[in-house]
């Protein structure tokens, strides 16, 4: 059950073609706030250097620098994992390549040819850009409104 305040779980299907072979993918129309934040922070593992230096470095001593530790591989898959729901990709025996359970989705995607992954990611990018334009056209930019008490 949805409302104007929550994301209704809907998908869009896209027909794709690669090397003369047609296939389709189904992707989420919109992500929830939680899914979006997990995508945005997927690869960030830790921050070092913060709070370790309580006094300024002395003359001749190197200053400690802050470092953000990122898992670039996790970050690169996060958006595809969040949006991709289903597809028609199958093996040589006609068995659909598994996307369920969710824990197998990344393993399956990692086995794809790079050009297949690229086609899927490009379709997701086009979808996200199209949805952003649709939202702006229907709602405009949000503006806070003053409320007197």
N, C-alpha and C positions, 0 to 999 in steps of 0.2 A: 504494500500500500504506500503510495507516494503522496507528497504534498508539494506546495510551492517552495517549501524550505528544505526538502531533501532530494537526493538524486534518485530518480526512478531507474531501476536496472533495465536499460534498453541497449540493443546492439544495432550496428549497421553492417551490412555485408558489402564487400568490395570484390569485384571480379578483377583478377590480375592475370598477366601473361608474362611468361619468361621463356625465352628460347623456343617459342612456338607451342608451349604447354600452358594451358589455362588452368587456373586454380582460384579459389575464393578464400577470403578470410572474414571472420566476424570480429568486430572490435567494439568495445564499450563506447556508447555514445558520449558519455561523460564520466569522469572519475569523481568519487566522493572526496570530501576534504581530507579524510584520512589517507586515502590512496594517493592523492596528489602530494601530500607532505612526505609520504614514504618514498615516492618517486624522486622528489626534490632532494631528499637527504640520504638516498640509498647507499651511496659509496662512502660517505663520511664516517670514518671510524673513530678518530680521536683528535684532540687538539693538545699539542705539547708546548711547553714554554710559558703557559699562562699561570701566573701565581708562583712560579718557581723563583723569581727574582724579586726580592722585597726591597732591595736597595739598588740604586743606579750603579752601573759598572764603574769600577775605578779606572783611573787613567792607565792605559796600557792593557787592560783586561778586555777580552771580547764580550760584547753584550750578547745575552741569550736571545735567540730569535724564536718567535712563535712559529710552529709548523702545524699544518693541517694534514693529517694522514688520510689518504683517500684510496679506496679500493676501486680503481678505474674500471675493472671488468664488471663489477656489480653495478656501478653507476651506468655503464653503457647498456646493460640489459634491462634496467629498471622500468623504463617507459614501455617497452615492448611487452614485458611480463604483465604489467598492470592493464594494458589495453587489450591484448590479444585474448579472445575468448574461445574461438573455434576456427577450424580451417578444413580444407578438403585435401591437404597433402597426405599422401599414402606411400607405403613401401611397395616393393616389386610384387608382392602378393595381394595388393589391394587393401591391406590393413591400414586404417587411418593412423598417422603418426600421433602418438599420445601427447595430449596436453593436460590430462588428468591422471593422477592427482596433481595438484598445483606444484608439489615438490618435484615432479618430473618435467614440468614445462620447460625450465631452463636447460635441463639435460637434452631434451629433444631439440630445442632451438640451437644449442651449441653444435649439434650434429649436422645442421643444414649447410648447404653450400653458401659461401659468402654473398653471392649475388641474389640468392633467395631471401636471405635475411635483409639485405639492402632494400629489395623490393617491398618487403613487409614494412620495414621502418619508414620508407618513403611514403607508403600509403597511410601509415599512422600519422606522420607529420602533416600530410595534406588534410587528413581528417580533422586533426586538432586545429589547424589554421582555419579550416572552413567553419568549425563549430564556434571558434572565437569570433569570427565575422558575423555569424548568425546571431550570437548572443548580443553583440554590440548593436546590431540592426534592430533587434526587438526590445532591448531594455535600455540602450544607451549607456553612458558611463554612469556608475552609481555616484550620487551626490548626497552627502549628509544633509539633513534638514534640522534646523533648530526647533526645539520643542520647549515652550515655556511652561514652567511648573506652576 
